[in-house]
Amino acid sequence: MMDLFSNGSGWLIVGLILIIIEMLLNLGYVSISFGLGAIATGLLVKTGWIPPVIDTGLIDELLIAAIISVIALVMLRTTFNRKSSDDINQY
């Protein structure tokens, strides 16, 4: 099981599952941001862009996924929750 996450495939699977859950349940961009964080972490692990000094195990990968997920959540919420003064339903 740990080998699945150490080579990055587990992160990609978890990311896709979280994005599918967001599509089905509409949880307010929460699971899609964690899905994006998991996919980004999986791609970083697969391409070897996480240096071995930082990547010493699953805990470090979880930290990287959490940081990317929080950044994605803030960006998604600020992008899609903007209030516009123009009302589309004004007659």
N, C-alpha and C positions, 0 to 999 in steps of 0.2 A: 504494500500500500504506500509506504513512504517512497519507494522507488518511482511510483507514478507521479508524485509531486516533485521529486528531485530532478527529473528530466523535463519537466514543464508540461507534460500532457495532462496531468491532473488539474492544473490551473486552467488550462483551456477548456476542459470538460465542465468544471465548476462554473466558469464564466458563461459558457453557453447555456447551462441550466438556469443560472440566475437571470439571464436576459430573457429566456423563454418564460420564466415565472413572472417577470415584470410585464411581458406582453399579455399574459393571461389574467393577471390580477390587478394591474395598474396600482402599484404601491407608492406612487409619488416619487419616482426616479430613484428610490433607495436601492432596490435590487439591481437595477441596470447600472448604477454607479459601481456597486461592488462587483458586478459582472465584468465591467470594463477594467476595473482594477485587477481582477483575477486573470483576464485575458492578457493585459499588458504585462503582468508578472510572468505569466507562462511564456510569452514571447521573449521577454528579457532572459529568462532562464534558458530557453531553447537556443537563442542566438549567442549566449555566452557573454552578454553585456553586463551582467552582474559580476563584479570582480570576486575572485575567491576569498579575498580578505573580508569582504562584506558578507558573502553568501556562505555561512558556516552551517546552515541547517534550515529547517522548516520555520523556526521562529523568525529568522531574518527575512525570509520570503513573505511571511505573514505581515511583518512590519512594512515591507515595501508595498504589498498589496493594499494594506490599510491606508497608507499615505496617498497612493494613487487614487483609491476609492473616495477618500474625503475630498481631494482636489476635484475629481470628476463630479461628485455630488454638488459641490458649491458652484461649479461652472454650469451644470445642467439647471440647477434651481434659479440661478441669476439669469440665465438665457431664456428659459421658458416661463418664468413667473413675472415678467415685466408687465407693469401696468401702463396701459396706453390711455391717453386722454381722448382719443378718437373712438367713438362707439360705433361698431359696425351696424347696430340696430337703430341708429338715429334716423328719424324720418323728417 
